[in-house]
Amino acid sequence: FRHQGRSPLYGFDCVGLLLYVAEQQGGKVFDRLDYKKIPRPQAISRQAEAAGFNPLPLSHRQPGDAVIIRIGRHLEHAAILTDRGIIHACETYGRVVEHGLDKGWSSRIVAAYAFPGLSGGNPVGKEIIQKG
């Protein structure tokens, strides 16, 4: 894990992981590195849209899509939804991890996005997950 990290060699933060996956799939994304370690409310959601991620209704999210999870009152965290849970850059573990998504965590998902250039039901995201 590395705050504002964008590289598998040096580490990712949650935003960097999503941008890296998008770029690996040929997506052209806008990136900014001027956010704080604890960003302002909705900063990650706004950055996802600015980066070209396409908003989806929460009811249409599926494995391979990016999700924004609310932690606490305002803090947001970005992850990739899988068929078993989420993949995310986790500061607690110091690396990218996959873990289950129980009802408590699932209820914290506040936004869903298709990766740039894709319209949801992200087959490319699924492919990455299966390779991982």
Disulfide bonds with the S-S distance in Angstrom:
none
